[in-house]
Amino acid sequence: MAATTHTVTNQAPPLVGYDVYGTDRVLSEGVERHLSASSPELLDEVRVELSELGRSAGSAQAQSWGAEANENPPRLRTHDRYGHRIDEVGFHPAWHRLLGHAVGAGLTDAWGRPAGHLRRAAGFFVWSQAEAGHGCPVSMTHAAVPALRADPELAAEWEPRLTSHVYERELRPAAQKAGVLFGMGMTEKQGGSDVRANTTAAKPLDAAGEYLLTGHKWFCSAPMSDGFLVLAQAPSAGRDRLTCFLVPRVLPDGTRNVFAIQRLKDKLGNRSNASAEVEFDGTWARRVGEEGRGVRTIIDMVAATRLDCVLGSAALMRQALTQAVHHAEHRSVFGARLIEQPLMRNVLADLALESEAATTLALRLAAAHDAGTEQERAFLRIAVPAAKYWVTKRCTPMVAEALECLGGNGYVEESGLPRLLRESPLNSIWEGSGNVQALDVLRALQREPQALNAFLQEVGRARGADHRLDSAIKGLLTELADLEGIEARGRRVVERMALVLQGSLLVRWAPPEVADAFCASRLGGDGGAAFGTLPHTLGLAALVERARIAD
C-alpha cells in the first residue's frame, strides 16, 4: 500500500547539471577583467576551457566522485603478503578520477602558459567545488616548480613531468612516466612551524648533490606522490644547516626508496586525501639549491601553496553560498519563498559579500603572479600571507552560516554541507596557521619597505572613491606608524590590511551596491559580528541576485 502521508513537497531540487564557472558572475567577470588587461587574445580560449571544466564540476558524475572519495578514505598497506615492506596508500577509484581530471585540465600547469596563473587559479577554484581533498597533491605539484628551478638541471628533468596533463597513478621510476605528482615534508613533531628546529639529518655521498636522509616527518602530504621536497639538516662548515632535498619515491633502477609510512592521520575533514607520518632511514635524496638555504629555496613553493589556500577557501565559500541561495530560492515559508524573506535576504546578501571579496582578492593575487614585475612581486610578499590569514579565517563561520540556511537539511550528510564544514578550517592551518601568517606579514613590514610601498600603492588606487575606505586606510597607516607592541597586535594589523585591500578592489571593480555594502559593514562599522546584520537600507536584493546561479 502506498504511503499517502509521504508526498514530498517544498523541498529544493538537486543542484546538479550546471556550469560552475559560467554561472558564477564574480569569477567569470574577474577572469575576463584580468585577461582583458594582460592577454585579450586568450579570452575566448580560456572561456571555453573554464566552461568545460565548470560543466564537469557541476555534473552528477563529479558530485558522485566527491561523495565516494570521502566515504571511502585512503588505506595504508605497510607490507605485502610475504612480509616485505611496500608502504602503499590505496585510494577509491573516485579519487583517481578526480585527480586525473584535475591534471588533465592543466591544474598543475601554470608556469609556462600565457596567463597561466590566472587561468589555473580559476580552474582550481572551479574544480575544488567538486571535491576539495584531491586539491592537495594538485597544489603541491604545481608549487614544486619554482623550488626546483633553484637547480636548473633538476628543473629540466622534472618540470615537464610536473606540468604534464597526463595522470599516471602507478609507482615506477619517474623517467618512465609522462606525468608525476609531488608532495612536501617540512613539519616535524618537535618543531611544528619552527622548521629550523628540524632534526632530520642529511649525510652527503661521494656523488655531487646526493645524500642519505635519516629522520621523520610529522605531516607528509600526499604520500603516494612520485617525489617530495623535504627539509633536512646538512653538514656545512662543521655545523648543520637547513637544506632542501628532492626525495623520489622510486629510484631510477626501479627499487623503492626508503620511505616508511608509519600511519595515516585521522583528520577532521579532508578525508579523501592522505596525510602521513613517515620515517627516513638511509633515504636517497638529491639536494635542491645550496646547503643551508633550504627555507629560501622552498619559500616560493610555500608562497604558491598559500595562494592555493586562499583559492581553496574562496571555492568552499562560493559552493556553500551557492547551496544556500539555491535552497532559499526553492523553499517556501510563511507564504513566500525563503529568498524573499527580509531577514534571510540579509543573511544571503552578507554571505554573498564575503564570497565576492574572497574571490576578487584571490584572482588579483593570481594575476600578480602572471605579471611577474618587481612591483607585483613586492605586492605579493605582503598580500599573500595577509590574504591567507583573513580569507581562510572567514571560511569556517561563513560555511557554518550557509549550512544553517538549510536548517536541518543542511546538517544531514546528504546535503554536502557537513563535508564543506569539516573541510573549512583546513586552509587556515595548512602552510602556516594564523599566527605564522601574521608574523610573516610583520617581518615583511619591518624588513622589506618595498613590499609595504607596493601594498599601499595598490590600496591607494581607490582613494577618494569612498569615504569609509579612505578613513580605514588612514587608520591603517596610524597602526603601521606605531611599532610598539606590534607583534601582540599582529592579527589586528593583518586583518585591517586584508579588509582594506578587499575594500579597495571592490570599490574599483565590483558593482556599486557591492562596494557600498562592503565599505559600510566591513570598514565603516555598520554591521554586526554575525552574518545577516547588514544595514537594511543597502541594496540587499541586488547582492543576492548577483550571487544566484546565472541563467
Secondary structure, DSSP 4 states (H G I P E B T S, - for coil): ---TT----S-PPP--S--TTTT-HHHHHHHHHHHHHH-GGGHHHHHHHHHHHHHHHTSHHHHHHHHHHHHS--EEEEE-TTS-EEEEEE--HHHHHHHHHHHHTTTT--SSSTTHHHHHHHHHHHHHTT-STTHHHHHHHHHHHHHHTTSHHHHHHHHHHHT-S----S-S-GGG-S---EEEE---TTTTT-GGG---EEEE-SSTTEEEEEEEEEEEE-TTSSEEEEEEEEEETTEEEEEEEEEESB-TTSPBPS-EEEEE---SS-TTS-EEEEEEEEEEEEEES-TT-HHHHHHHHHHHHHHHHHHHHHHHHHHHHHHHHHHHHH-EETTEEGGGSHHHHHHHHHHHHHHHHHHHHHHHHHHHHHH--HHHHHHHHHHHHHHHHHHHHHHHHHHHHHHHHTTHHHHSGGGSHHHHHHHTTHHHHTTS-HHHHHHHHHHHHHH-HHHHHHHHHHHHTTTTS-HHHHHHHHHHHHHHH--TTTTTTHHHHHHHHHHHHHHHHHHHHS-HHHHHHHIIIIISS-S-SSTT---TTS-HHHHHHHHSPP-
